[in-house]
Amino acid sequence: MGKVGGVMRIPTPPRHLTPRQVAERYAVTVPTVLGWMRSGIIPAKVAIGRIYRFDPVEVDRALASHRLAGASTTTETSTPSKP
């Protein structure tokens, strides 16, 4: 925390998550997260080259939508629920 213009600023968490942070958030492995990305289940941003970042709101929305779509079929999805 630091003061800016007499106002105490509270640091905000980074807007975009790394693949590891997404994996920890959903209790899956990094290869699972990258697989979701490659198959188009979750959207990713490319920071530089092959460094991927994920918007947590977009990931939550995409996984919720994927679960809903999977619920209408007879096959199970491998998308875990958010802890």
N, C-alpha and C positions, 0 to 999 in steps of 0.2 A: 504494500500500500504506500501511497505517496500523496503529498499535498500538491495541488495544482491550483494556483490562484486563490489560495485560502480554503479550497474545498478538498476534502479527503476523497481520494479516488480509490475504489476497490478494483483490483485487477479482474478482468473478465476472462473466463476460460476461452481457449482458442475456438474459433467458430468451426473450423474443420478438423476432423479426426484422422489420425493415421490408421492404417489397416490394423495395427496391433490394438489401438484403442477401441475400434469397432469390434474386434474379436473379444476383447475383455468385456465390453458392454453387453454382448449377446452370448457370452460363455461358449464361444466356438474358437476354432483355430484360425490363424492368419491365412493358411491356404483355403479354408472355407470362405472367408471374406473375399479373397481374390477370385475364387470360383464364382461367387454370387455376382461380382463385378463383371467378370468375363462373360457370364451367361445373360447379363442384362437385368438381373434381379434388383441390384442396387446401383444407383448412379455414382460416378466418381469424377473428381476433378484431377487433372494432371498438373502438378505443381511445376516440376521440371523433369523433362525426360520421362523416366518410368517411376517417378515418385508420385504416389496417389494420395489424395486427401478426400474425405467424405464429409458432406454436410449432415450432421446428426438428424436434423429435421427431415431431410430428404430420405435418409436411410430408414428412419422410423416409418415414414409414410409408405415407402416402397415395400418394406417387409410386411406391414399391415395389409397392404393391398394384395401382396403375394399370398399371404395366409388366407385372405378372404377368397381369392380365386381358387386356391387349393382346397378350400372347404367345400366347394361346389362339385368337386370331382371325387372319385372313389379312391384315388391314390393319396398317400400321405405325403406331406411336404417335409423337408428337412429343416425348415426355418424354425428356430427356437423362439419361445416367447421372451420378451424383455424381462430381466430380473427385477 
